[in-house]
């Protein structure tokens, strides 16, 4: 019996919906009118402000600073994502609040992010995936990282239209808790956790970042502090040979190697000094005097004294300023060491205490750009990540500085800047001859955003 093909009759099937749009069911009516909600509005994004951050990145050249020291050994005929595009996308995502590397898998076809990276929203290829970004983060060795660090110092110097007469370097560190077996992680008794303890250096006058270095989770030694300051000051002096430099820091940055280096490099300093038994003995009559002068009519008494002092490991005598204060809680005394001349009250209250703003700058870096997202096992990858977060800090800081000087936005946190000027809905339409961006007519900060965008784009590259 020969085999014959058998044709089975089937009933016609309904066409399969290739792009079924979900709906939001059960919405309550408004004034007897039912609400219908579907996901069919076209190409929209909730991060329209990325377009403005792109202008900042292009003018500062942040992606080039981070990727130019990297060696690209890939076959260029098969490359779909350049290192510059990857670094730009990563910094823009961090600035928009997407600090995790794997967030890119959900955002790789976001039209606003594609425009910010430099691709057309519809016809342009989708962005890179998380494994591709992870390979970039693990690419740099210590030599490339050193060149990136010097490049960020150069970026800081280029950000000024002309050489300033004086700058203030605020140096401080913070804890960066770890949750694994990362290289350089140590248990720190002060923070009561296993962590890194990166050093951050900011411009104390402008708030601009200068350098952020990942380091082991322990207090930096005097030799380590001197080494870091030597590299930073030498690099700055390559651009500004005659600039006056003042270094401010907490008491654990006060050591003979650091102070001697600053004096040899013609830099001023005002740094906290840890109290000891000898200084307590010297300050005893000052404390008694303040305590005796305190009364119900004058509940707080504060006095300042200056004295020469040579610590045991110092090579010479230096000037200390003592601040003695008596309150209802008791009498307290603190010391600073400085090379500056002037009244003790002015040096302490106006110059030294201003370094408290460095804590706010570190909070901007750590809390609002999530620079503690250093979960890679290799320290080189975590340092590269820290540089990316410094780039995101530059984006948000520059956007904030674009606001008028007397506006309330100049003092806003990065989170407020992000919510008001980055998290903006936008409808994006790619036409034949242009790309059209349509923002909500009800956006409350339209006039301010236009002012800030004009301030950014008129500066030029």
Secondary structure as a PSIPRED ss2 file (coil, helix, strand):
# PSIPRED VFORMAT (PSIPRED V4.0)

   1 X C   1.000  0.000  0.000
   2 X C   1.000  0.000  0.000
   3 X C   1.000  0.000  0.000
   4 X C   1.000  0.000  0.000
   5 X C   1.000  0.000  0.000
   6 X C   1.000  0.000  0.000
   7 X C   1.000  0.000  0.000
   8 X C   1.000  0.000  0.000
   9 X C   1.000  0.000  0.000
  10 X C   1.000  0.000  0.000
  11 X C   1.000  0.000  0.000
  12 X C   1.000  0.000  0.000
  13 X C   1.000  0.000  0.000
  14 X C   1.000  0.000  0.000
  15 X C   1.000  0.000  0.000
  16 X C   1.000  0.000  0.000
  17 X C   1.000  0.000  0.000
  18 X C   1.000  0.000  0.000
  19 X C   1.000  0.000  0.000
  20 X C   1.000  0.000  0.000
  21 X C   1.000  0.000  0.000
  22 X C   1.000  0.000  0.000
  23 X E   0.000  0.000  1.000
  24 X C   1.000  0.000  0.000
  25 X C   1.000  0.000  0.000
  26 X C   1.000  0.000  0.000
  27 X C   1.000  0.000  0.000
  28 X C   1.000  0.000  0.000
  29 X C   1.000  0.000  0.000
  30 X E   0.000  0.000  1.000
  31 X C   1.000  0.000  0.000
  32 X C   1.000  0.000  0.000
  33 X E   0.000  0.000  1.000
  34 X C   1.000  0.000  0.000
  35 X C   1.000  0.000  0.000
  36 X C   1.000  0.000  0.000
  37 X C   1.000  0.000  0.000
  38 X E   0.000  0.000  1.000
  39 X C   1.000  0.000  0.000
  40 X C   1.000  0.000  0.000
  41 X C   1.000  0.000  0.000
  42 X C   1.000  0.000  0.000
  43 X C   1.000  0.000  0.000
  44 X E   0.000  0.000  1.000
  45 X E   0.000  0.000  1.000
  46 X C   1.000  0.000  0.000
  47 X C   1.000  0.000  0.000
  48 X C   1.000  0.000  0.000
  49 X C   1.000  0.000  0.000
  50 X H   0.000  1.000  0.000
  51 X H   0.000  1.000  0.000
  52 X H   0.000  1.000  0.000
  53 X H   0.000  1.000  0.000
  54 X H   0.000  1.000  0.000
  55 X H   0.000  1.000  0.000
  56 X H   0.000  1.000  0.000
  57 X H   0.000  1.000  0.000
  58 X H   0.000  1.000  0.000
  59 X H   0.000  1.000  0.000
  60 X H   0.000  1.000  0.000
  61 X C   1.000  0.000  0.000
  62 X H   0.000  1.000  0.000
  63 X H   0.000  1.000  0.000
  64 X H   0.000  1.000  0.000
  65 X H   0.000  1.000  0.000
  66 X H   0.000  1.000  0.000
  67 X H   0.000  1.000  0.000
  68 X C   1.000  0.000  0.000
  69 X C   1.000  0.000  0.000
  70 X C   1.000  0.000  0.000
  71 X C   1.000  0.000  0.000
  72 X C   1.000  0.000  0.000
  73 X C   1.000  0.000  0.000
  74 X C   1.000  0.000  0.000
  75 X C   1.000  0.000  0.000
  76 X H   0.000  1.000  0.000
  77 X H   0.000  1.000  0.000
  78 X H   0.000  1.000  0.000
  79 X C   1.000  0.000  0.000
  80 X C   1.000  0.000  0.000
  81 X C   1.000  0.000  0.000
  82 X C   1.000  0.000  0.000
  83 X H   0.000  1.000  0.000
  84 X H   0.000  1.000  0.000
  85 X H   0.000  1.000  0.000
  86 X H   0.000  1.000  0.000
  87 X H   0.000  1.000  0.000
  88 X H   0.000  1.000  0.000
  89 X H   0.000  1.000  0.000
  90 X H   0.000  1.000  0.000
  91 X H   0.000  1.000  0.000
  92 X H   0.000  1.000  0.000
  93 X H   0.000  1.000  0.000
  94 X H   0.000  1.000  0.000
  95 X H   0.000  1.000  0.000
  96 X C   1.000  0.000  0.000
  97 X C   1.000  0.000  0.000
  98 X C   1.000  0.000  0.000
  99 X C   1.000  0.000  0.000
 100 X C   1.000  0.000  0.000
 101 X H   0.000  1.000  0.000
 102 X H   0.000  1.000  0.000
 103 X H   0.000  1.000  0.000
 104 X H   0.000  1.000  0.000
 105 X H   0.000  1.000  0.000
 106 X H   0.000  1.000  0.000
 107 X H   0.000  1.000  0.000
 108 X C   1.000  0.000  0.000
 109 X C   1.000  0.000  0.000
 110 X C   1.000  0.000  0.000
 111 X H   0.000  1.000  0.000
 112 X H   0.000  1.000  0.000
 113 X H   0.000  1.000  0.000
 114 X H   0.000  1.000  0.000
 115 X H   0.000  1.000  0.000
 116 X H   0.000  1.000  0.000
 117 X H   0.000  1.000  0.000
 118 X C   1.000  0.000  0.000
 119 X C   1.000  0.000  0.000
 120 X C   1.000  0.000  0.000
 121 X C   1.000  0.000  0.000
 122 X C   1.000  0.000  0.000
 123 X C   1.000  0.000  0.000
 124 X C   1.000  0.000  0.000
 125 X C   1.000  0.000  0.000
 126 X C   1.000  0.000  0.000
 127 X C   1.000  0.000  0.000
 128 X C   1.000  0.000  0.000
 129 X C   1.000  0.000  0.000
 130 X H   0.000  1.000  0.000
 131 X H   0.000  1.000  0.000
 132 X H   0.000  1.000  0.000
 133 X H   0.000  1.000  0.000
 134 X H   0.000  1.000  0.000
 135 X H   0.000  1.000  0.000
 136 X H   0.000  1.000  0.000
 137 X H   0.000  1.000  0.000
 138 X C   1.000  0.000  0.000
 139 X C   1.000  0.000  0.000
 140 X C   1.000  0.000  0.000
 141 X C   1.000  0.000  0.000
 142 X H   0.000  1.000  0.000
 143 X H   0.000  1.000  0.000
 144 X H   0.000  1.000  0.000
 145 X H   0.000  1.000  0.000
 146 X H   0.000  1.000  0.000
 147 X H   0.000  1.000  0.000
 148 X H   0.000  1.000  0.000
 149 X H   0.000  1.000  0.000
 150 X H   0.000  1.000  0.000
 151 X H   0.000  1.000  0.000
 152 X H   0.000  1.000  0.000
 153 X H   0.000  1.000  0.000
 154 X H   0.000  1.000  0.000
 155 X H   0.000  1.000  0.000
 156 X H   0.000  1.000  0.000
 157 X H   0.000  1.000  0.000
 158 X H   0.000  1.000  0.000
 159 X C   1.000  0.000  0.000
 160 X C   1.000  0.000  0.000
 161 X C   1.000  0.000  0.000
 162 X C   1.000  0.000  0.000
 163 X C   1.000  0.000  0.000
 164 X C   1.000  0.000  0.000
 165 X C   1.000  0.000  0.000
 166 X E   0.000  0.000  1.000
 167 X E   0.000  0.000  1.000
 168 X E   0.000  0.000  1.000
 169 X E   0.000  0.000  1.000
 170 X E   0.000  0.000  1.000
 171 X E   0.000  0.000  1.000
 172 X E   0.000  0.000  1.000
 173 X E   0.000  0.000  1.000
 174 X C   1.000  0.000  0.000
 175 X C   1.000  0.000  0.000
 176 X E   0.000  0.000  1.000
 177 X E   0.000  0.000  1.000
 178 X C   1.000  0.000  0.000
 179 X C   1.000  0.000  0.000
 180 X C   1.000  0.000  0.000
 181 X C   1.000  0.000  0.000
 182 X C   1.000  0.000  0.000
 183 X C   1.000  0.000  0.000
 184 X C   1.000  0.000  0.000
 185 X C   1.000  0.000  0.000
 186 X E   0.000  0.000  1.000
 187 X E   0.000  0.000  1.000
 188 X E   0.000  0.000  1.000
 189 X C   1.000  0.000  0.000
 190 X C   1.000  0.000  0.000
 191 X C   1.000  0.000  0.000
 192 X C   1.000  0.000  0.000
 193 X E   0.000  0.000  1.000
 194 X E   0.000  0.000  1.000
 195 X E   0.000  0.000  1.000
 196 X E   0.000  0.000  1.000
 197 X C   1.000  0.000  0.000
 198 X C   1.000  0.000  0.000
 199 X E   0.000  0.000  1.000
 200 X E   0.000  0.000  1.000
 201 X E   0.000  0.000  1.000
 202 X E   0.000  0.000  1.000
 203 X E   0.000  0.000  1.000
 204 X C   1.000  0.000  0.000
 205 X C   1.000  0.000  0.000
 206 X C   1.000  0.000  0.000
 207 X C   1.000  0.000  0.000
 208 X C   1.000  0.000  0.000
 209 X E   0.000  0.000  1.000
 210 X E   0.000  0.000  1.000
 211 X E   0.000  0.000  1.000
 212 X E   0.000  0.000  1.000
 213 X E   0.000  0.000  1.000
 214 X C   1.000  0.000  0.000
 215 X C   1.000  0.000  0.000
 216 X E   0.000  0.000  1.000
 217 X C   1.000  0.000  0.000
 218 X C   1.000  0.000  0.000
 219 X C   1.000  0.000  0.000
 220 X C   1.000  0.000  0.000
 221 X C   1.000  0.000  0.000
 222 X H   0.000  1.000  0.000
 223 X H   0.000  1.000  0.000
 224 X H   0.000  1.000  0.000
 225 X H   0.000  1.000  0.000
 226 X H   0.000  1.000  0.000
 227 X H   0.000  1.000  0.000
 228 X H   0.000  1.000  0.000
 229 X H   0.000  1.000  0.000
 230 X H   0.000  1.000  0.000
 231 X H   0.000  1.000  0.000
 232 X H   0.000  1.000  0.000
 233 X H   0.000  1.000  0.000
 234 X H   0.000  1.000  0.000
 235 X H   0.000  1.000  0.000
 236 X H   0.000  1.000  0.000
 237 X H   0.000  1.000  0.000
 238 X H   0.000  1.000  0.000
 239 X H   0.000  1.000  0.000
 240 X C   1.000  0.000  0.000
 241 X C   1.000  0.000  0.000
 242 X C   1.000  0.000  0.000
 243 X C   1.000  0.000  0.000
 244 X E   0.000  0.000  1.000
 245 X E   0.000  0.000  1.000
 246 X E   0.000  0.000  1.000
 247 X E   0.000  0.000  1.000
 248 X E   0.000  0.000  1.000
 249 X E   0.000  0.000  1.000
 250 X C   1.000  0.000  0.000
 251 X H   0.000  1.000  0.000
 252 X H   0.000  1.000  0.000
 253 X H   0.000  1.000  0.000
 254 X C   1.000  0.000  0.000
 255 X C   1.000  0.000  0.000
 256 X H   0.000  1.000  0.000
 257 X H   0.000  1.000  0.000
 258 X H   0.000  1.000  0.000
 259 X H   0.000  1.000  0.000
 260 X H   0.000  1.000  0.000
 261 X H   0.000  1.000  0.000
 262 X H   0.000  1.000  0.000
 263 X H   0.000  1.000  0.000
 264 X H   0.000  1.000  0.000
 265 X C   1.000  0.000  0.000
 266 X C   1.000  0.000  0.000
 267 X C   1.000  0.000  0.000
 268 X E   0.000  0.000  1.000
 269 X E   0.000  0.000  1.000
 270 X E   0.000  0.000  1.000
 271 X E   0.000  0.000  1.000
 272 X E   0.000  0.000  1.000
 273 X E   0.000  0.000  1.000
 274 X C   1.000  0.000  0.000
 275 X C   1.000  0.000  0.000
 276 X C   1.000  0.000  0.000
 277 X H   0.000  1.000  0.000
 278 X H   0.000  1.000  0.000
 279 X H   0.000  1.000  0.000
 280 X H   0.000  1.000  0.000
 281 X H   0.000  1.000  0.000
 282 X H   0.000  1.000  0.000
 283 X H   0.000  1.000  0.000
 284 X H   0.000  1.000  0.000
 285 X H   0.000  1.000  0.000
 286 X H   0.000  1.000  0.000
 287 X H   0.000  1.000  0.000
 288 X H   0.000  1.000  0.000
 289 X H   0.000  1.000  0.000
 290 X H   0.000  1.000  0.000
 291 X H   0.000  1.000  0.000
 292 X H   0.000  1.000  0.000
 293 X H   0.000  1.000  0.000
 294 X C   1.000  0.000  0.000
 295 X C   1.000  0.000  0.000
 296 X C   1.000  0.000  0.000
 297 X C   1.000  0.000  0.000
 298 X C   1.000  0.000  0.000
 299 X C   1.000  0.000  0.000
 300 X C   1.000  0.000  0.000
 301 X E   0.000  0.000  1.000
 302 X E   0.000  0.000  1.000
 303 X E   0.000  0.000  1.000
 304 X E   0.000  0.000  1.000
 305 X E   0.000  0.000  1.000
 306 X E   0.000  0.000  1.000
 307 X E   0.000  0.000  1.000
 308 X E   0.000  0.000  1.000
 309 X E   0.000  0.000  1.000
 310 X C   1.000  0.000  0.000
 311 X C   1.000  0.000  0.000
 312 X C   1.000  0.000  0.000
 313 X C   1.000  0.000  0.000
 314 X C   1.000  0.000  0.000
 315 X C   1.000  0.000  0.000
 316 X C   1.000  0.000  0.000
 317 X C   1.000  0.000  0.000
 318 X E   0.000  0.000  1.000
 319 X E   0.000  0.000  1.000
 320 X E   0.000  0.000  1.000
 321 X E   0.000  0.000  1.000
 322 X E   0.000  0.000  1.000
 323 X E   0.000  0.000  1.000
 324 X E   0.000  0.000  1.000
 325 X E   0.000  0.000  1.000
 326 X E   0.000  0.000  1.000
 327 X E   0.000  0.000  1.000
 328 X C   1.000  0.000  0.000
 329 X C   1.000  0.000  0.000
 330 X E   0.000  0.000  1.000
 331 X E   0.000  0.000  1.000
 332 X E   0.000  0.000  1.000
 333 X E   0.000  0.000  1.000
 334 X E   0.000  0.000  1.000
 335 X E   0.000  0.000  1.000
 336 X E   0.000  0.000  1.000
 337 X E   0.000  0.000  1.000
 338 X E   0.000  0.000  1.000
 339 X C   1.000  0.000  0.000
 340 X C   1.000  0.000  0.000
 341 X C   1.000  0.000  0.000
 342 X C   1.000  0.000  0.000
 343 X C   1.000  0.000  0.000
 344 X H   0.000  1.000  0.000
 345 X H   0.000  1.000  0.000
 346 X H   0.000  1.000  0.000
 347 X H   0.000  1.000  0.000
 348 X H   0.000  1.000  0.000
 349 X H   0.000  1.000  0.000
 350 X H   0.000  1.000  0.000
 351 X H   0.000  1.000  0.000
 352 X H   0.000  1.000  0.000
 353 X H   0.000  1.000  0.000
 354 X H   0.000  1.000  0.000
 355 X H   0.000  1.000  0.000
 356 X H   0.000  1.000  0.000
 357 X H   0.000  1.000  0.000
 358 X H   0.000  1.000  0.000
 359 X H   0.000  1.000  0.000
 360 X H   0.000  1.000  0.000
 361 X H   0.000  1.000  0.000
 362 X H   0.000  1.000  0.000
 363 X H   0.000  1.000  0.000
 364 X H   0.000  1.000  0.000
 365 X H   0.000  1.000  0.000
 366 X H   0.000  1.000  0.000
 367 X H   0.000  1.000  0.000
 368 X H   0.000  1.000  0.000
 369 X C   1.000  0.000  0.000
 370 X C   1.000  0.000  0.000
 371 X C   1.000  0.000  0.000
 372 X C   1.000  0.000  0.000
 373 X C   1.000  0.000  0.000
 374 X C   1.000  0.000  0.000
 375 X C   1.000  0.000  0.000
 376 X C   1.000  0.000  0.000
 377 X C   1.000  0.000  0.000
 378 X C   1.000  0.000  0.000
 379 X H   0.000  1.000  0.000
 380 X H   0.000  1.000  0.000
 381 X H   0.000  1.000  0.000
 382 X H   0.000  1.000  0.000
 383 X H   0.000  1.000  0.000
 384 X H   0.000  1.000  0.000
 385 X H   0.000  1.000  0.000
 386 X H   0.000  1.000  0.000
 387 X H   0.000  1.000  0.000
 388 X H   0.000  1.000  0.000
 389 X H   0.000  1.000  0.000
 390 X H   0.000  1.000  0.000
 391 X H   0.000  1.000  0.000
 392 X H   0.000  1.000  0.000
 393 X H   0.000  1.000  0.000
 394 X H   0.000  1.000  0.000
 395 X H   0.000  1.000  0.000
 396 X H   0.000  1.000  0.000
 397 X H   0.000  1.000  0.000
 398 X H   0.000  1.000  0.000
 399 X H   0.000  1.000  0.000
 400 X H   0.000  1.000  0.000
 401 X H   0.000  1.000  0.000
 402 X C   1.000  0.000  0.000
 403 X C   1.000  0.000  0.000
 404 X C   1.000  0.000  0.000
 405 X C   1.000  0.000  0.000
 406 X C   1.000  0.000  0.000
 407 X C   1.000  0.000  0.000
 408 X H   0.000  1.000  0.000
 409 X H   0.000  1.000  0.000
 410 X H   0.000  1.000  0.000
 411 X H   0.000  1.000  0.000
 412 X C   1.000  0.000  0.000
 413 X C   1.000  0.000  0.000
 414 X H   0.000  1.000  0.000
 415 X H   0.000  1.000  0.000
 416 X H   0.000  1.000  0.000
 417 X H   0.000  1.000  0.000
 418 X H   0.000  1.000  0.000
 419 X H   0.000  1.000  0.000
 420 X H   0.000  1.000  0.000
 421 X H   0.000  1.000  0.000
 422 X H   0.000  1.000  0.000
 423 X C   1.000  0.000  0.000
 424 X C   1.000  0.000  0.000
 425 X C   1.000  0.000  0.000
 426 X E   0.000  0.000  1.000
 427 X E   0.000  0.000  1.000
 428 X E   0.000  0.000  1.000
 429 X E   0.000  0.000  1.000
 430 X E   0.000  0.000  1.000
 431 X C   1.000  0.000  0.000
 432 X C   1.000  0.000  0.000
 433 X C   1.000  0.000  0.000
 434 X C   1.000  0.000  0.000
 435 X E   0.000  0.000  1.000
 436 X E   0.000  0.000  1.000
 437 X E   0.000  0.000  1.000
 438 X E   0.000  0.000  1.000
 439 X E   0.000  0.000  1.000
 440 X C   1.000  0.000  0.000
 441 X C   1.000  0.000  0.000
 442 X C   1.000  0.000  0.000
 443 X C   1.000  0.000  0.000
 444 X C   1.000  0.000  0.000
 445 X C   1.000  0.000  0.000
 446 X H   0.000  1.000  0.000
 447 X H   0.000  1.000  0.000
 448 X H   0.000  1.000  0.000
 449 X H   0.000  1.000  0.000
 450 X H   0.000  1.000  0.000
 451 X H   0.000  1.000  0.000
 452 X H   0.000  1.000  0.000
 453 X H   0.000  1.000  0.000
 454 X H   0.000  1.000  0.000
 455 X H   0.000  1.000  0.000
 456 X H   0.000  1.000  0.000
 457 X H   0.000  1.000  0.000
 458 X C   1.000  0.000  0.000
 459 X C   1.000  0.000  0.000
 460 X C   1.000  0.000  0.000
 461 X C   1.000  0.000  0.000
